[in-house]
Amino acid sequence: MPNRWIVGIDPLDDMEQGYIIHRQAPEFVAKWTTEGEGTAVMSELVYTDADEEVAIALYDFEFEDKPSEEVFRAVCADGVRAIDKYLITTMEGFSHG
């Protein structure tokens, strides 16, 4: 089964903007950031795991077909786990470098 997620940070963006792509229905591209003091996300639709110590927010969604709220929440929760895995893998790479 192919990977459903592509997660990364734009290396040419001074603010290191994060992006996430979901490659299965519902397909979408969104931006992501870790929330903290001074973090402002200006978007009509935002998903966040605000209960976590380091909250991740997904925003500026571009959908192929907008899903139901239930599907949206489930897919975004899975997306946050994909971002967590990306961040852990990236930090491990820095610690071994």
C-alpha beads as a LAMMPS data file, in Angstrom:
LAMMPS data file: protein, C-alpha beads

97 atoms
96 bonds

1 atom types
1 bond types

-500.0 500.0 xlo xhi
-500.0 500.0 ylo yhi
-500.0 500.0 zlo zhi

Masses

1 110.0

Atoms # bond

1 1 1 0.000 0.000 0.000
2 1 1 1.502 3.344 -0.998
3 1 1 2.116 6.006 1.597
4 1 1 -0.949 8.193 2.091
5 1 1 0.992 11.191 3.369
6 1 1 3.717 13.520 2.176
7 1 1 4.982 15.808 4.951
8 1 1 7.718 18.398 4.777
9 1 1 8.953 21.920 5.231
10 1 1 9.602 24.340 2.379
11 1 1 13.394 24.755 2.493
12 1 1 13.261 28.019 0.529
13 1 1 10.776 29.711 2.869
14 1 1 12.389 31.877 5.581
15 1 1 9.545 30.936 7.953
16 1 1 10.050 27.201 7.158
17 1 1 6.412 26.709 6.169
18 1 1 5.211 23.134 6.676
19 1 1 3.038 21.327 4.111
20 1 1 1.111 18.080 4.220
21 1 1 -0.455 16.208 1.302
22 1 1 -3.046 13.453 1.674
23 1 1 -2.823 11.212 -1.406
24 1 1 -6.023 9.192 -0.890
25 1 1 -9.647 10.286 -0.710
26 1 1 -10.270 12.862 0.539
27 1 1 -7.229 14.234 -1.254
28 1 1 -5.903 17.579 -0.062
29 1 1 -2.928 19.840 0.429
30 1 1 -2.657 21.913 3.605
31 1 1 -0.166 23.974 5.533
32 1 1 0.847 23.048 9.070
33 1 1 2.599 24.675 11.979
34 1 1 3.290 23.995 15.624
35 1 1 1.255 26.300 17.803
36 1 1 2.923 28.415 20.435
37 1 1 3.058 31.912 21.731
38 1 1 2.897 34.323 18.841
39 1 1 1.564 31.712 16.396
40 1 1 -1.327 33.144 14.418
41 1 1 -3.159 31.042 11.847
42 1 1 -5.461 33.051 9.621
43 1 1 -7.677 30.549 7.854
44 1 1 -11.368 29.751 7.624
45 1 1 -10.853 26.044 8.354
46 1 1 -8.303 24.917 10.951
47 1 1 -7.752 21.533 12.590
48 1 1 -5.631 21.400 15.736
49 1 1 -4.706 18.862 18.368
50 1 1 -4.709 21.633 20.995
51 1 1 -4.838 19.166 23.896
52 1 1 -1.281 18.041 23.167
53 1 1 1.826 19.583 24.770
54 1 1 3.071 20.798 21.393
55 1 1 -0.084 21.429 19.385
56 1 1 -0.040 21.092 15.610
57 1 1 -2.439 23.105 13.454
58 1 1 -3.435 22.203 9.892
59 1 1 -4.868 25.048 7.821
60 1 1 -5.286 26.554 4.330
61 1 1 -6.771 23.309 3.011
62 1 1 -7.111 22.728 -0.733
63 1 1 -9.486 19.766 -1.231
64 1 1 -10.263 17.759 -4.349
65 1 1 -13.665 16.982 -2.746
66 1 1 -14.485 18.414 0.683
67 1 1 -15.281 15.547 3.098
68 1 1 -17.905 15.322 5.816
69 1 1 -16.921 16.739 9.203
70 1 1 -16.500 13.238 10.659
71 1 1 -14.156 12.135 7.864
72 1 1 -12.310 15.475 8.006
73 1 1 -11.595 15.077 11.732
74 1 1 -10.470 11.447 11.371
75 1 1 -8.166 12.160 8.424
76 1 1 -6.702 15.265 10.086
77 1 1 -6.006 13.320 13.306
78 1 1 -4.114 10.788 11.182
79 1 1 -2.316 13.680 9.460
80 1 1 -1.178 15.085 12.806
81 1 1 0.286 11.649 13.635
82 1 1 2.129 11.715 10.275
83 1 1 3.532 15.165 11.117
84 1 1 4.580 13.947 14.592
85 1 1 6.409 11.025 12.971
86 1 1 8.077 13.410 10.495
87 1 1 9.229 15.704 13.323
88 1 1 10.578 12.794 15.395
89 1 1 12.420 11.370 12.374
90 1 1 13.848 14.789 11.492
91 1 1 15.059 15.420 15.039
92 1 1 16.651 11.959 15.230
93 1 1 18.503 12.758 11.998
94 1 1 19.919 15.934 13.545
95 1 1 21.020 14.144 16.708
96 1 1 22.942 11.526 14.681
97 1 1 24.550 14.077 12.352

Bonds

1 1 1 2
2 1 2 3
3 1 3 4
4 1 4 5
5 1 5 6
6 1 6 7
7 1 7 8
8 1 8 9
9 1 9 10
10 1 10 11
11 1 11 12
12 1 12 13
13 1 13 14
14 1 14 15
15 1 15 16
16 1 16 17
17 1 17 18
18 1 18 19
19 1 19 20
20 1 20 21
21 1 21 22
22 1 22 23
23 1 23 24
24 1 24 25
25 1 25 26
26 1 26 27
27 1 27 28
28 1 28 29
29 1 29 30
30 1 30 31
31 1 31 32
32 1 32 33
33 1 33 34
34 1 34 35
35 1 35 36
36 1 36 37
37 1 37 38
38 1 38 39
39 1 39 40
40 1 40 41
41 1 41 42
42 1 42 43
43 1 43 44
44 1 44 45
45 1 45 46
46 1 46 47
47 1 47 48
48 1 48 49
49 1 49 50
50 1 50 51
51 1 51 52
52 1 52 53
53 1 53 54
54 1 54 55
55 1 55 56
56 1 56 57
57 1 57 58
58 1 58 59
59 1 59 60
60 1 60 61
61 1 61 62
62 1 62 63
63 1 63 64
64 1 64 65
65 1 65 66
66 1 66 67
67 1 67 68
68 1 68 69
69 1 69 70
70 1 70 71
71 1 71 72
72 1 72 73
73 1 73 74
74 1 74 75
75 1 75 76
76 1 76 77
77 1 77 78
78 1 78 79
79 1 79 80
80 1 80 81
81 1 81 82
82 1 82 83
83 1 83 84
84 1 84 85
85 1 85 86
86 1 86 87
87 1 87 88
88 1 88 89
89 1 89 90
90 1 90 91
91 1 91 92
92 1 92 93
93 1 93 94
94 1 94 95
95 1 95 96
96 1 96 97
